[in-house]
Amino acid sequence: MPEVVQPELTDETTWRIEFFVPSALLEAYVGPIAIDKGSEWRANFYKCGDDTSHPHPHWGAWSPVDELNFHLPRCFGSLGFAGQRISSR
């Protein structure tokens, strides 16, 4: 989408995202990893809308949070890996 949407979308909008994170990117921070089929990780994904043309800032999280802080492990959701084994070893 362009940086500014004119006219602004006022109807309810559904967003979807799909992405690929190379294991080498994660390994730069945590060392060698291997993700087996059936593995489960805990995480959260969020969207911050604090600099928009709407009159009030808004935020959204994939896994609900109990305060305006998206870095709370107690609020993380589960990510399941169903594909083949991922490893850079």
GROMACS elastic network, one bead per residue, 0.5 to 0.9 nm:
[ bonds ]
;  ai    aj funct       b0    kb
    1     4     6  0.80986   500
    1     5     6  0.75336   500
    2     5     6  0.61543   500
    4     7     6  0.87466   500
    4     8     6  0.80300   500
    5     8     6  0.51169   500
    5     9     6  0.72133   500
    6     9     6  0.78369   500
    7    10     6  0.87438   500
    8    53     6  0.85950   500
    9    12     6  0.81017   500
    9    13     6  0.80348   500
   10    13     6  0.83104   500
   21    24     6  0.83868   500
   21    25     6  0.70496   500
   21    26     6  0.79270   500
   22    25     6  0.55489   500
   22    26     6  0.72517   500
   22    27     6  0.89887   500
   23    26     6  0.53017   500
   23    27     6  0.60911   500
   23    28     6  0.87225   500
   23    32     6  0.85165   500
   23    33     6  0.73838   500
   23    34     6  0.84812   500
   23    86     6  0.76558   500
   23    87     6  0.72047   500
   23    88     6  0.69022   500
   24    28     6  0.61900   500
   24    31     6  0.88510   500
   24    32     6  0.82362   500
   24    33     6  0.88358   500
   24    88     6  0.72154   500
   25    28     6  0.54524   500
   25    29     6  0.74565   500
   26    29     6  0.56110   500
   26    30     6  0.63259   500
   26    31     6  0.76208   500
   26    32     6  0.84497   500
   26    33     6  0.80878   500
   27    32     6  0.52708   500
   27    33     6  0.64522   500
   27    88     6  0.88737   500
   28    31     6  0.60724   500
   28    32     6  0.82985   500
   30    33     6  0.78058   500
   32    87     6  0.80679   500
   32    88     6  0.72108   500
   32    89     6  0.69313   500
   33    86     6  0.82369   500
   33    87     6  0.63038   500
   33    88     6  0.72912   500
   33    89     6  0.78170   500
   34    85     6  0.71541   500
   34    86     6  0.55873   500
   34    88     6  0.72821   500
   34    89     6  0.77757   500
   35    38     6  0.84178   500
   35    39     6  0.62119   500
   35    40     6  0.87115   500
   35    81     6  0.76226   500
   35    84     6  0.84546   500
   35    85     6  0.56168   500
   35    87     6  0.64667   500
   36    39     6  0.54226   500
   36    81     6  0.73377   500
   36    82     6  0.84284   500
   36    83     6  0.81643   500
   36    84     6  0.68668   500
   36    86     6  0.64477   500
   36    87     6  0.84291   500
   37    40     6  0.89208   500
   37    80     6  0.83784   500
   37    81     6  0.55234   500
   37    82     6  0.51521   500
   37    83     6  0.56191   500
   37    84     6  0.55668   500
   37    85     6  0.55714   500
   37    86     6  0.83221   500
   38    80     6  0.63257   500
   38    81     6  0.53199   500
   38    82     6  0.56339   500
   38    83     6  0.81083   500
   39    79     6  0.82425   500
   39    80     6  0.59472   500
   39    81     6  0.54522   500
   39    82     6  0.78475   500
   40    78     6  0.63944   500
   40    79     6  0.54151   500
   40    81     6  0.63821   500
   41    77     6  0.83280   500
   41    78     6  0.57376   500
   41    79     6  0.50323   500
   41    80     6  0.66316   500
   41    81     6  0.83791   500
   42    73     6  0.77687   500
   42    76     6  0.55828   500
   42    77     6  0.54420   500
   42    79     6  0.58826   500
   42    80     6  0.88381   500
   43    63     6  0.82939   500
   43    71     6  0.88824   500
   43    73     6  0.74432   500
   43    75     6  0.84239   500
   43    77     6  0.55506   500
   43    78     6  0.65029   500
   43    79     6  0.70223   500
   44    61     6  0.69651   500
   44    62     6  0.61192   500
   44    63     6  0.58338   500
   44    64     6  0.86633   500
   44    70     6  0.70704   500
   44    71     6  0.78388   500
   44    72     6  0.86936   500
   44    73     6  0.84828   500
   44    75     6  0.77509   500
   44    76     6  0.51489   500
   44    77     6  0.60675   500
   44    78     6  0.84555   500
   45    60     6  0.85847   500
   45    61     6  0.57532   500
   45    62     6  0.53451   500
   45    63     6  0.72652   500
   45    70     6  0.78801   500
   45    76     6  0.88221   500
   46    59     6  0.73629   500
   46    60     6  0.55716   500
   46    62     6  0.60662   500
   46    63     6  0.83280   500
   46    70     6  0.70728   500
   47    58     6  0.85030   500
   47    59     6  0.56534   500
   47    60     6  0.51819   500
   47    61     6  0.63605   500
   47    62     6  0.86805   500
   48    51     6  0.84383   500
   48    57     6  0.81046   500
   48    58     6  0.64846   500
   48    60     6  0.66562   500
   48    61     6  0.87457   500
   49    52     6  0.60743   500
   49    54     6  0.88872   500
   49    56     6  0.88204   500
   49    57     6  0.55553   500
   49    59     6  0.55861   500
   49    60     6  0.83408   500
   50    56     6  0.77155   500
   50    58     6  0.60891   500
   50    59     6  0.75256   500
   51    54     6  0.83766   500
   51    57     6  0.68818   500
   52    55     6  0.79180   500
   52    56     6  0.82107   500
   52    57     6  0.70876   500
   52    58     6  0.88286   500
   53    56     6  0.83957   500
   53    57     6  0.89634   500
   54    57     6  0.69931   500
   54    58     6  0.86827   500
   59    68     6  0.84276   500
   60    63     6  0.88321   500
   60    64     6  0.82201   500
   61    64     6  0.58304   500
   61    65     6  0.71523   500
   61    70     6  0.74895   500
   62    65     6  0.89561   500
   62    76     6  0.88750   500
   62    77     6  0.78693   500
   63    75     6  0.66706   500
   63    76     6  0.60856   500
   63    77     6  0.53962   500
   63    78     6  0.88328   500
   64    70     6  0.89816   500
   64    75     6  0.65364   500
   64    76     6  0.80115   500
   64    77     6  0.83882   500
   65    68     6  0.69535   500
   65    69     6  0.71126   500
   65    70     6  0.67175   500
   65    72     6  0.76513   500
   65    74     6  0.85856   500
   65    75     6  0.54278   500
   65    76     6  0.80573   500
   66    69     6  0.80559   500
   66    72     6  0.88943   500
   66    75     6  0.72861   500
   67    70     6  0.80664   500
   67    72     6  0.88796   500
   69    72     6  0.65940   500
   70    73     6  0.86127   500
   70    75     6  0.80666   500
   70    76     6  0.85722   500
   71    74     6  0.89514   500
   71    75     6  0.82377   500
   71    76     6  0.82952   500
   72    75     6  0.55159   500
   72    76     6  0.67679   500
   73    76     6  0.51173   500
   73    77     6  0.87067   500
   74    77     6  0.87749   500
   81    84     6  0.82324   500
   81    85     6  0.88143   500
   82    85     6  0.89426   500
   83    86     6  0.84255   500
